[in-house]
Amino acid sequence: MSVPNPNASLDLRDLAPEQALRRLELVITRRLDGLLQGDHLGLLPGPGTEAAEGREYLPGDDVRTMDWNLTARTTVPHVRDRIADRELETWALVDATASMDFGTGRLEKRDLAVFAVAAVAFLTERTGNRIGAQIVHGDGLRHVPARSGRPHLLALLRTLLAAPRSRPGGEEGPTLGAAAELMLRTASRRRGLVVVVSDFLEPVESWQRRLRLLAHRHQLLAVEVVDPRELTLPDVGLLAVVDPETGRRREISTANPRLRRRYAEAAAEQRAEIGAALRRAGAAHLRLRTDGDWMRDVVEHVLSRRRAATAAPAPAGGRGHGLPGA
């Protein structure tokens, strides 16, 4: 399977907000919808359209649920239960802090976060389904209530595009852990889908426990956004680096091979720690790179999760619901 790389032609910063949203929707629905789309199943058995297990007929059962093929094979009247179709509530916890305002190409980590939320939103959109968001940025937390409908979905994405940028060295804003704590109180208690999009550069202990609590209530997808310069340091001579969170500035010599090796080792160790923490939290982990084909990565993740779900025994009452295959 090959999905064209959209990054070279999809730059939302060059477009007006409405044009950007229309273009983003067109790209996602053309290349992902149909390939991944599928109805999600409810958590509880009951009236619905999805066939479940067959069983012997009992007095009082609705005769309209008779399974005539099974009845003919067993010569005993059988009915087939149905899995209830439930409305899905999706919440996106989006990191828009200073560390996300970084990218070594035309694509910033902040842009990639919008793409990830848009992919989930358009794929899970369905009559009655709702989506809300918690946006963490330098000026505070922005809460977008969960609602249904295309106008609300587009308004949510517009809010993400317009999220204020942090000022380097400014006052310390809210953390990812604090936003997850708030989501524990605001998200519905009924099981749904929570998508956390971040670079997860904050200390692991500040967010791991809260994400684990979210995973106990909901299906949890963690989308880790990475730029290649956070993984390796190129040899470009004297380089001035600035910490986006604190504004601290320092000049380093990238010609030093020992420095570049230590940098790569430290970065690999940090990413391994983040991945292990997300696994301990019970989250499905999807890593997207600003220099990669984010659409292909989303497709491969969902298909791999779908294959794993098909191979594993389904829990009682259905597979649950969420992003197809997630």
N, C-alpha and C positions, 0 to 999 in steps of 0.2 A: 504494500500500500504506500502511495506517495502523495503527500499533501503539499501543494506549492507553498513556498515561504512567503508570507504576506508582509513581512517586516519592511522590505525594501520599498513597498508602495503604500503602506498604511502608516501615515504620520499624522496623528490627530492634531498636533500642535500647529500645523499649517492650515487648518480648516476652522471655519466658524463652528460653534458648538452643535448646531442642528445638522450641518453638513457632516460633521465628524460622527455623530450618532447614526445617521442614515448609512454612512459608508461602513461603519463598524458592524451594524446589524446585517447589511447586505453580505459582507464577507463571511460572517459567522454562519448565517442561515444557509448560504449557498454551499459552504464547504463542510460544515459540521452537521447541520440539521438533515435528517434522513439517514445519515451514516450512524449517528448515535441515538437518535430520538427513539423513545419507547416509553410506554406508560409505566409509571411506577406503581407498585402494588401496596395495598394497605397493610397495616400491622395486625388487624383483627379480622377474623372470619365474619362474614355477614353478607347481605345482599350486595351484588356487584356484577361485574361482567367477566372477571377473570376466573377461569375454572380452577377448582381446588381438587381435593380428594373425593373419590366416589365412596359411597357407603350404602348399606341396605336401607330400604324404605322403612320408615316408621310411621305409625298412624299419626296424622296431623301434618305430615310433610306436604309441601306444595307440589302437586302433581306436575306442575310446569317445569320442575327441576329434574324430572325423570331422565335417567341416562339409559336410553333404549339400547345402545350398543352393549353396554356393560350388562344390562338386564338379559339381553339375548345370549351373551356368552356364559353367564352364570346360571341362567334360568331362574334367578331370584330377583325380584324388583329392587332396583338400585336408583338412588338419586345422586346428584353431584352438587356438592357445596360450592359456594362462590366466595371469592375474596373481595372484601369491601374496597371500593375505590375511595380513598381519602384525599382531601385537599392537602397539598404540601405547603408548609411554611419554610421558607429559606431565609437565613440570615447571613449577611456578609460582614465580617469584621475586617476592615481595610486599614492598613498602616500607611499613612500619608505624612509621616514624620520626615525630618531633614535627611536621614540616611536614604530615603527612597528617591530624593531629588538628585539622582546620580545615574549616569550612563555614559559609556565611552563611545557610543555611536549616536545615531539619530534617535534611538529608542532609550528612554529612561526607565528605571525600575518603576516609577510612578505610572508611566504609560502602560507597562506590562501588567500592573495591578488592575487597571481599568479593563484591559482586554480579558483578564482572567474572570473578573466579576461578570462582564458582559457575556462571556461564553456560558457560564453557569446560568445566568438569568434567562438568556434566550432559549437554552436547552430545557430548562425546567418550567418555562412559561406554559400555562395551560389554564383553561377557564376555572376560576376559583382558587388557583394557587396564589400564594402571597410571597412577597420578598421585601425584606427590610435591611437596613445597614447601620453599622456603627463605624464611624470614620474617625480615626485618630490623627490629629494634625497638631502643629505647633501651637495653635491658638486654643486648643481644647478638644472636646469630643463633640461630634455632630451626630445626632440620632435621627435616623429616617425611619418612621414607623412602617411596619409590614402592611402592605396593601396589595391588591390584585389589579390587573389591567395593564395594557400597554402604555398608556400615558404615565402611570406611576413608575413603571420600569424605566422609561426614557428619562423621567425627571430624576430618578435615582442616579443614573449614569451621568446626567448633566451635573449633578451635585458633586460626583466624584471628580469630574474634569475640572470643576471650579474650586476644589478644595484649596484653601490658602497654603502657600509654601512657608516653611519655617525660616526664620532668620538665624544664620549661624551665630552662635554665641548668645542667643537670646535667652529668655527665661525658660527654665526646664518645663516642658509640657507634660501631658498625661502619657502614661506608658501603655504598652500592649497588654500587660497584665491587668492594669486597672480597667481597660476597655473590656477585656474578657470577663472580669468580675461584674461589670455593669450588665453585660449580655446575659450572664447567668440569671439576673433578676428581670430582664426585659423580655427575653425570648420566651415563647410559649412553652408550657410544660409538656404539651403533646409532642411526641417525637417528630423531629423534622430534620432539616439539613443545615449545618453551620459551616461556612467556608471562611477560613482565616487566611488572608493574603498579606504577607509581610516578608521582610528579609530576615526576621528573627535574630537580629543582631543584639538585642537586649539580653542581659544575663538570663540563662536558661531558667534559673530558679524563680525569676520574676513572673513567668507565664506558664510553666509546665503544669503545675498543680491545677490552675484554673482551666486550662484546656482539657485536662483529664476529667474534671467535673462536667465540662460541656459534653465530652464524649460519652459520659454515662447517660445523658439525657437524649442526645441527638447523634445522628451520623455526622462525623467531623472530617472535613477535608482541609488539610493545611497546604497552601500553595506558597512555596518558598521561592522568592524572586532573587536572582543572583546576576551580577555583572561579572564578566570575565576578569576585569582588573581587580576584583576582590579575591580572585583565586590565584593569579600569577602576576608578577611584576615584570614588565618588559625592560629591556636595556635601552633607555632613552636619555642617558646622561644624568645631569642634575635635575631633579624633579621636586617641585614645590607641592606639598600635599597639605590639605586642609581637612580637619575633622568637621563634618557638616553639623554635628550635634553641638560642639563646643566652640567652633570657630578657631581652634588652635591651628597654627600654621608651622610647618617644619620643612626644611629642605634636606633631601637625601640623595645619595649617589647611587643610581640604579646600575651603574657599571660594575658594581661589586657582585660577583657571582655568588659569594657566600650569603650576602644579604638577600638576593633573589631566592636562593634555595630555602633559607630560613623563613622567608615570607610565605612561600608556597606550602611549606610544611605546617606552619601555624594556621594558614587558611584552611588546609585540608583537615587539620585537627578540629578546628572550629566548626566546619560543616558537618563532620562526623558526629560531633557532640550535639548539634542541632537535630540531625536526623535521628539519633538515638533518643533524644528527649521527646520528639514527636511520636516515635513508636511507643515509648512508655506512656504517653498521654492517650494512646489509642486512636490516633489520627491517621487517616490515609494521607500519604505524603506525595505531593507532586512538586517537582522542582522545575522552574522555568528560567531560562537564561535570556538576557537582553540581546545576545548575539545568535540565539537559536531560533528554530522554527516552533514558536509557541503553540501554534495550532496542531502541528503534528504531535507535540508532546502531550497536549490535552487528549487527542484521539487515542494515542497509545496507552495513556493512563486509564482512560475509561474502558477501553477494550480489555486491558489486562485485568481490571477489577471485575468486569463482566464475566470473563472466563473463570476467574477464581470463584465468583459467586455461583456460577453454573456447576462447577466441580464440587463445591461444598454442599452438604445437606442444608436445605432451607429450614430456617427456624419456624416454629409453630405459628400458624396464622399468616404465612407469606414471607417474602424476602425483605419486607420493609420498603420504604420509598426514599427517593432522593435523586441526585444526579444519576442518570442511567448508568448502571454498573458501578456507582461509587459506594 
